[in-house]
Amino acid sequence: MEQSQIPKRTKLGQNVVIEEGVQIGENVTIGHNTVILKGTIIGDHVIIGSNCVLGVKKSGNQKMRTSDVKHPHLTIGNNTKIGNNVTIYAGSKIADHVFVADHASIRENSMIDSQTVIGRGAIVELNTSIGKRCTVQTLAYITGDTILEDDVFIGPCVSMSNDKYMGKKPYELKGAYIKKGAKIGNNATLLPNITIGENAIVGAGSVVTKDVPANATVVGVPAKTIK
């Protein structure tokens, strides 16, 4: 590792691995057994828990689609906190003042904007954009190619999909587009390529099969608007 890029005030736990080309800001804390892979950029006042792997390179097999990584390295902004057993892939950007809880996973080409919370065990798949001040709660699954605008709330165990035909035939993979201030209740399911309008509410356990207008409240299976 390049000692010149690790400031003296960095706090390292036991068995930490830092590969070459890693940039670390001031007053960073890294927990035991964490691995920081090549090229990762870490801002100032960042706290990283134990047993994390940051800067993972994408991989897969012939059945899996490929994606072009727009940014070759993982970037973590100032004052961000990352819990234990977190995995974040290279090519993603985590902004300032973000909180990523234990056991979360964030894939490549994802953007997590400032003051957002990614809950315990939540999964954010590739090519996803999450805006400012969003909350993604425990065990939520954010499928690939999804957009969350600012101030979106995703409840526990929400599930999304981006493949309309479940691999049966070619389809442009596209997750939900969730607009500013929308709220998705726990255990709701969002089908591919739907739009949830601004400040809309999706009730707990609902299955959303079509677009939801702004300011509407939908519930049920399939989800329908209620007054």
C-alpha positions as CSV (number, residue, x, y, z in Angstrom):
1,M,0.0,0.0,0.0
2,E,1.1,3.6,-0.6
3,Q,1.8,4.9,2.8
4,S,2.1,8.5,1.6
5,Q,-1.7,8.5,0.8
6,I,-2.7,7.4,4.3
7,P,-2.7,10.3,6.7
8,K,-1.2,9.9,10.1
9,R,-4.5,10.5,11.9
10,T,-6.2,7.5,10.1
11,K,-7.4,4.9,12.6
12,L,-6.9,1.4,11.4
13,G,-8.3,-1.7,13.0
14,Q,-6.5,-5.1,13.0
15,N,-5.9,-6.9,9.7
16,V,-7.0,-4.0,7.5
17,V,-6.0,-4.4,3.8
18,I,-5.5,-1.3,1.7
19,E,-4.4,-1.8,-1.9
20,E,-2.3,0.5,-4.0
21,G,-3.8,3.7,-5.4
22,V,-6.3,4.1,-2.5
23,Q,-6.8,7.7,-1.4
24,I,-7.8,8.4,2.2
25,G,-8.9,11.8,3.6
26,E,-8.4,13.2,7.0
27,N,-9.6,11.6,10.3
28,V,-10.8,8.4,8.7
29,T,-11.6,5.3,10.8
30,I,-11.5,1.8,9.3
31,G,-12.6,-1.2,11.3
32,H,-11.1,-4.7,11.7
33,N,-10.6,-7.0,8.7
34,T,-11.9,-4.4,6.2
35,V,-10.5,-4.5,2.7
36,I,-10.2,-1.3,0.6
37,L,-9.5,-2.3,-3.0
38,K,-7.4,-0.6,-5.6
39,G,-8.3,3.0,-6.6
40,T,-11.0,3.6,-4.0
41,I,-11.3,7.3,-2.9
42,I,-12.4,8.0,0.6
43,G,-13.2,11.6,1.8
44,D,-12.6,13.3,5.2
45,H,-14.2,12.2,8.5
46,V,-15.4,8.9,7.1
47,I,-16.2,5.9,9.5
48,I,-16.0,2.4,8.0
49,G,-17.0,-0.6,10.1
50,S,-15.4,-4.1,10.3
51,N,-15.4,-6.8,7.7
52,C,-16.3,-4.5,4.8
53,V,-15.1,-4.9,1.2
54,L,-15.0,-1.6,-0.7
55,G,-14.2,-1.1,-4.4
56,V,-15.2,-4.6,-5.6
57,K,-14.7,-5.1,-9.4
58,K,-17.8,-6.3,-11.3
59,S,-17.8,-10.0,-12.4
60,G,-20.3,-12.6,-13.6
61,N,-20.8,-15.2,-16.3
62,Q,-22.1,-15.4,-19.9
63,K,-25.7,-15.4,-18.8
64,M,-25.4,-12.2,-16.9
65,R,-25.5,-8.9,-18.8
66,T,-22.5,-6.6,-18.9
67,S,-22.5,-2.9,-17.9
68,D,-20.1,-0.1,-18.8
69,V,-18.7,1.4,-15.6
70,K,-18.8,5.1,-16.0
71,H,-16.4,5.8,-13.1
72,P,-13.6,3.3,-12.7
73,H,-13.3,3.8,-8.9
74,L,-15.5,3.8,-5.9
75,T,-15.8,7.3,-4.3
76,I,-17.0,7.9,-0.8
77,G,-17.8,11.4,0.3
78,N,-17.0,13.4,3.5
79,N,-18.7,12.5,6.8
80,T,-20.2,9.3,5.5
81,K,-20.6,6.3,7.8
82,I,-20.5,2.7,6.7
83,G,-21.5,-0.1,8.9
84,N,-20.1,-3.6,9.3
85,N,-20.1,-6.3,6.6
86,V,-20.9,-3.8,3.8
87,T,-20.0,-4.5,0.2
88,I,-19.7,-1.6,-2.3
89,Y,-18.6,-2.0,-5.9
90,A,-16.2,0.1,-7.9
91,G,-17.8,2.6,-10.2
92,S,-20.3,3.9,-7.6
93,K,-20.4,7.2,-5.9
94,I,-21.4,7.7,-2.3
95,A,-22.0,11.4,-1.5
96,D,-21.4,13.3,1.7
97,H,-23.2,12.5,5.0
98,V,-24.6,9.2,3.7
99,F,-25.3,6.3,6.2
100,V,-24.9,2.8,5.0
101,A,-26.0,0.2,7.6
102,D,-24.6,-3.2,8.4
103,H,-24.8,-6.0,5.7
104,A,-25.9,-3.6,2.9
105,S,-24.7,-4.1,-0.7
106,I,-24.3,-1.4,-3.4
107,R,-23.5,-2.5,-7.0
108,E,-21.5,-0.7,-9.7
109,N,-22.7,2.5,-11.5
110,S,-24.9,3.5,-8.6
111,M,-25.1,7.0,-7.1
112,I,-26.2,7.6,-3.5
113,D,-26.7,11.3,-2.9
114,S,-26.2,13.3,0.3
115,Q,-27.9,12.6,3.6
116,T,-29.5,9.4,2.3
117,V,-29.8,6.3,4.5
118,I,-29.3,2.8,3.2
119,G,-30.7,0.4,5.8
120,R,-29.5,-2.8,7.3
121,G,-29.3,-5.6,4.7
122,A,-30.6,-3.4,1.9
123,I,-29.5,-4.2,-1.7
124,V,-29.0,-1.5,-4.3
125,E,-28.4,-3.1,-7.7
126,L,-26.4,-1.7,-10.6
127,N,-27.1,1.5,-12.6
128,T,-29.3,3.0,-9.9
129,S,-29.6,6.6,-8.8
130,I,-30.8,7.5,-5.3
131,G,-31.3,11.2,-4.5
132,K,-30.8,13.4,-1.5
133,R,-32.4,12.6,1.9
134,C,-33.9,9.3,0.9
135,T,-34.5,6.4,3.3
136,V,-34.2,2.8,2.1
137,Q,-35.1,0.7,5.1
138,T,-34.0,-2.8,6.3
139,L,-33.9,-5.6,3.7
140,A,-35.3,-3.5,0.8
141,Y,-34.4,-4.6,-2.7
142,I,-33.7,-1.8,-5.2
143,T,-33.4,-3.5,-8.5
144,G,-31.0,-2.3,-11.2
145,D,-31.8,0.6,-13.5
146,T,-34.0,2.3,-10.9
147,I,-34.3,6.0,-10.1
148,L,-35.3,7.5,-6.8
149,E,-35.6,11.3,-6.7
150,D,-35.0,13.3,-3.5
151,D,-36.9,12.6,-0.2
152,V,-38.2,9.2,-1.2
153,F,-39.1,6.7,1.5
154,I,-38.7,3.0,0.9
155,G,-40.1,0.8,3.7
156,P,-38.7,-2.5,5.0
157,C,-38.7,-5.5,2.6
158,V,-39.9,-3.6,-0.4
159,S,-39.1,-5.5,-3.6
160,M,-38.7,-4.2,-7.1
161,S,-38.1,-5.8,-10.5
162,N,-36.7,-4.6,-13.9
163,D,-37.3,-7.6,-16.2
164,K,-40.9,-7.7,-17.5
165,Y,-40.5,-11.1,-19.1
166,M,-38.3,-12.7,-16.4
167,G,-35.6,-13.6,-18.9
168,K,-37.9,-15.3,-21.3
169,K,-37.2,-12.9,-24.2
170,P,-35.1,-9.7,-24.8
171,Y,-36.3,-6.7,-22.9
172,E,-34.7,-3.4,-22.0
173,L,-34.2,-3.7,-18.3
174,K,-35.8,-0.8,-16.4
175,G,-36.8,-0.5,-12.8
176,A,-39.2,2.0,-11.2
177,Y,-38.9,5.7,-11.5
178,I,-39.9,7.0,-8.1
179,K,-40.4,10.8,-8.0
180,K,-39.7,13.3,-5.2
181,G,-41.4,12.7,-1.9
182,A,-43.1,9.4,-2.7
183,K,-43.4,6.8,0.0
184,I,-43.5,3.1,-0.5
185,G,-44.9,1.0,2.4
186,N,-43.2,-2.1,3.8
187,N,-43.4,-5.4,1.7
188,A,-44.8,-3.6,-1.3
189,T,-43.8,-4.9,-4.8
190,L,-43.1,-2.7,-7.8
191,L,-43.1,-4.1,-11.2
192,P,-40.7,-3.0,-14.0
193,N,-40.8,0.3,-15.7
194,I,-43.5,2.0,-13.7
195,T,-43.5,5.6,-12.4
196,I,-44.6,6.6,-8.9
197,G,-45.6,10.3,-9.0
198,E,-44.5,13.0,-6.6
199,N,-45.7,12.6,-3.0
200,A,-47.6,9.5,-3.9
201,I,-48.1,6.8,-1.3
202,V,-48.0,3.0,-1.9
203,G,-49.6,1.1,0.9
204,A,-47.9,-1.8,2.7
205,G,-48.1,-5.1,0.9
206,S,-49.4,-3.6,-2.3
207,V,-48.4,-4.9,-5.8
208,V,-48.0,-2.0,-8.2
209,T,-48.5,-3.0,-11.8
210,K,-49.0,0.5,-13.4
211,D,-48.0,4.1,-13.0
212,V,-49.2,5.9,-9.9
213,P,-50.2,9.6,-10.3
214,A,-48.7,12.4,-8.2
215,N,-50.3,12.8,-4.7
216,A,-52.3,9.6,-5.1
217,T,-52.6,6.8,-2.5
218,V,-52.8,3.2,-3.8
219,V,-53.3,0.0,-1.9
220,G,-54.1,-3.7,-2.6
221,V,-53.2,-6.4,-5.1
222,P,-53.1,-5.1,-7.7
223,A,-52.7,-1.6,-6.3
224,K,-55.7,0.7,-6.9
225,T,-56.2,4.4,-6.0
226,I,-58.2,5.2,-2.9
227,K,-59.7,8.6,-2.0
